[in-house]
Amino acid sequence: MEMSDYSVKIAEVIIKSKLDAESLTTAETAELGRWLEASSSNRELYDRLGDPATMAQFEHVVSLSDHRASWDAIEHGLRPQRQRRRLYRTVAAAVVAAVVVGATYLYMSPPTQTERFAANAPIYAIPQDGAAQAYLVSGDGERIALGGEPRTIESRYASMSVGAENISVEALATAAQEEHIEFKTLVVPRGGMFGITLEDGTQVKLNSGTELRFPERFAGGAREVWLSGEAWFEVAHNDRAPFIVHSGEMTTRVLGTKFNVSAYPDDQFVSTTLAEGSVEVAVSGATAVNTVLRPGMQATLLCGTQTLSTRAVDLAMVLAWQNGELLFGNMELERILRVLSRWYDVDYEYSGGAASGSHTFAGRAARSEDLETVLRRLTMLGGPRFEIVGRRIIVH
Amino acid sequence: MKQHRTPRQNNEYFRHLHETTYDSLFYYLYMKSGDRQLSEDIIQESFILLWERIDGFDSLAGVKSFLYQTVRNKLMNRLRDERIRRRILESRAAEPPTPPPNDDSDVIEAEVVSQLYAAISGLPTQTERVVSLTLSGMTVEQVADELGVSVNTVKTLKKAAYRALRTKLSHLKSAAPLLYLLFW
């Protein structure tokens, strides 16, 4: 049985259970039970079906299209076919009719939001026309564009292999004798994403609009790096040298583990989320204020408060950015716009009447989508109307 | 068992099918693509395909299943073409293939929500309120309380709503004999 056969069938049972549960047969009740128990997402879907929000969404979506116009186009296409049953003629005629009707409709209808959007070239997250995904900045201010063809950058103490999406640092054997340690900063501009393997084998993935300052080789008792923005760390285990991330007002200290740090200057908070192992999070300069996280927990520091709060989070949502996704559950518009501004390298502003408000959204967006598509979905989910002007989003 | 209809019956049947399934298909496509024009085009193409093989179906469920499969395949093809076009534009290495979306739940959502919506619209006011409140998660007792009617009244109105929905769709389910009488 095709999957859609099953879906149509189970849909019938769900409708019956919603409207007239008493009339369900024993077989149908059993069928519904099996489907509900098959996964928790089925249960969530069941609860959502028919609730006012879903119904309102349906009403809005179907109001965008008129089934009568569609039927007229199809009927035009089918007319010759009723006299001569010849497949290709029918299809050709239908396609022509569809195109003509579609074009007429487009031409005659007043400009809609979609068409206004269409006047702009689509904006994609991945930098266009060969713009570098990242830069490597030396202590003396030298700036090297990364990405593109694989190559090697040599410095006095280290050799770095640069790939299209990653840079790998290897300390030279002679460097161990040297006292001096050279620091570099990996800068990932808005719109980019880049990875780095540090000299100790620790892997870091940097989100858009992020800077990581790191030494070419780690020396002494601790491995220390400085972060502004968001990054995912997979720290190589080393009992003798803790790994320390300084991110504004927060310091995260680990031996070897996987965690995410978000510390964008324009967010009013810094947070560390632990996926595996154990980390200690402290307020910078006030190490007495600290907490040890368990996997699945997030520590957040509201800037200026010197107070840490912890809570359990959905790891999939926090880590989705690494797969080029933004998953949001009850996220405020303002926060979603901040993420989009980093992904797509755009700014945003509110027009006169618009208020940022506290309305929250649940949904998803993918980097592979163009900005217009993402914004249109937000509007559809009950958000405000958006306009893209150059590289600015105007919220109406 | 295949149904045999006259061309005119087929035409009527076909128009009813289009009217009944259009909103659910559009919702399904639009929620996946966010593109009105693309969604409309795919529905048109799919109905033209359906017309060619309308005699091959013996149930409404079979037709719906065919339509969902067809629009899904067409959408996947368009999205794939779009990805390829974009990749050439950027001359980037092959991206990992997008996993197929969970069609199971998307089809179910489109199907259930569209039918519930159809069931509610066109109902007498009192019945509509009963059904809306029920769907928002209230028990029969809570609905009765809210509307100031008896529990039995609520149950009766709910049954009437479901029957009305069945009636709306029944002429599509076993269409041939009925349509023969009506339209020939």
Chai-1 contact restraints between the chains, C-beta under 6 A:
chainA,res_idxA,chainB,res_idxB,connection_type,confidence,min_distance_angstrom,max_distance_angstrom,comment,restraint_id
A,M3,B,D104,contact,1.0,0.0,6.0,A-B,restraint_1
A,S4,B,S65,contact,1.0,0.0,6.0,A-B,restraint_2
A,S4,B,Y68,contact,1.0,0.0,6.0,A-B,restraint_3
A,S4,B,Q69,contact,1.0,0.0,6.0,A-B,restraint_4
A,S4,B,V107,contact,1.0,0.0,6.0,A-B,restraint_5
A,D5,B,S65,contact,1.0,0.0,6.0,A-B,restraint_6
A,S7,B,D104,contact,1.0,0.0,6.0,A-B,restraint_7
A,S7,B,V107,contact,1.0,0.0,6.0,A-B,restraint_8
A,S7,B,I108,contact,1.0,0.0,6.0,A-B,restraint_9
A,V8,B,A61,contact,1.0,0.0,6.0,A-B,restraint_10
A,V8,B,K64,contact,1.0,0.0,6.0,A-B,restraint_11
A,V8,B,S65,contact,1.0,0.0,6.0,A-B,restraint_12
A,A11,B,I108,contact,1.0,0.0,6.0,A-B,restraint_13
A,A11,B,E111,contact,1.0,0.0,6.0,A-B,restraint_14
A,A11,B,V112,contact,1.0,0.0,6.0,A-B,restraint_15
A,I14,B,V112,contact,1.0,0.0,6.0,A-B,restraint_16
A,I15,B,V112,contact,1.0,0.0,6.0,A-B,restraint_17
A,I15,B,Q115,contact,1.0,0.0,6.0,A-B,restraint_18
A,L19,B,A161,contact,1.0,0.0,6.0,A-B,restraint_19
A,L19,B,Y162,contact,1.0,0.0,6.0,A-B,restraint_20
A,D20,B,K158,contact,1.0,0.0,6.0,A-B,restraint_21
A,D20,B,K159,contact,1.0,0.0,6.0,A-B,restraint_22
A,D20,B,Y162,contact,1.0,0.0,6.0,A-B,restraint_23
A,L45,B,S105,contact,1.0,0.0,6.0,A-B,restraint_24
A,L49,B,V112,contact,1.0,0.0,6.0,A-B,restraint_25
A,G50,B,L116,contact,1.0,0.0,6.0,A-B,restraint_26
A,G50,B,L135,contact,1.0,0.0,6.0,A-B,restraint_27
A,D51,B,S136,contact,1.0,0.0,6.0,A-B,restraint_28
A,P52,B,S136,contact,1.0,0.0,6.0,A-B,restraint_29
A,T54,B,V113,contact,1.0,0.0,6.0,A-B,restraint_30
A,F58,B,Y27,contact,1.0,0.0,6.0,A-B,restraint_31
A,F58,B,V113,contact,1.0,0.0,6.0,A-B,restraint_32
A,F58,B,Y117,contact,1.0,0.0,6.0,A-B,restraint_33
A,V61,B,Y27,contact,1.0,0.0,6.0,A-B,restraint_34
A,V61,B,Y30,contact,1.0,0.0,6.0,A-B,restraint_35
A,V62,B,D23,contact,1.0,0.0,6.0,A-B,restraint_36
A,V62,B,F26,contact,1.0,0.0,6.0,A-B,restraint_37
A,V62,B,Y27,contact,1.0,0.0,6.0,A-B,restraint_38
A,L64,B,R36,contact,1.0,0.0,6.0,A-B,restraint_39
A,S65,B,F26,contact,1.0,0.0,6.0,A-B,restraint_40
A,S65,B,E40,contact,1.0,0.0,6.0,A-B,restraint_41
A,H67,B,Y22,contact,1.0,0.0,6.0,A-B,restraint_42
A,S70,B,E40,contact,1.0,0.0,6.0,A-B,restraint_43
A,S70,B,I43,contact,1.0,0.0,6.0,A-B,restraint_44
A,S70,B,Q44,contact,1.0,0.0,6.0,A-B,restraint_45
A,W71,B,H18,contact,1.0,0.0,6.0,A-B,restraint_46
A,A73,B,Q44,contact,1.0,0.0,6.0,A-B,restraint_47
A,I74,B,Q44,contact,1.0,0.0,6.0,A-B,restraint_48
A,I74,B,F47,contact,1.0,0.0,6.0,A-B,restraint_49
A,G77,B,I48,contact,1.0,0.0,6.0,A-B,restraint_50
A,L78,B,W51,contact,1.0,0.0,6.0,A-B,restraint_51
A,R82,B,P7,contact,1.0,0.0,6.0,A-B,restraint_52
A,A94,B,I48,contact,1.0,0.0,6.0,A-B,restraint_53
A,A98,B,Q44,contact,1.0,0.0,6.0,A-B,restraint_54
A,T373,B,G34,contact,1.0,0.0,6.0,A-B,restraint_55
A,R376,B,G34,contact,1.0,0.0,6.0,A-B,restraint_56
A,R377,B,G34,contact,1.0,0.0,6.0,A-B,restraint_57
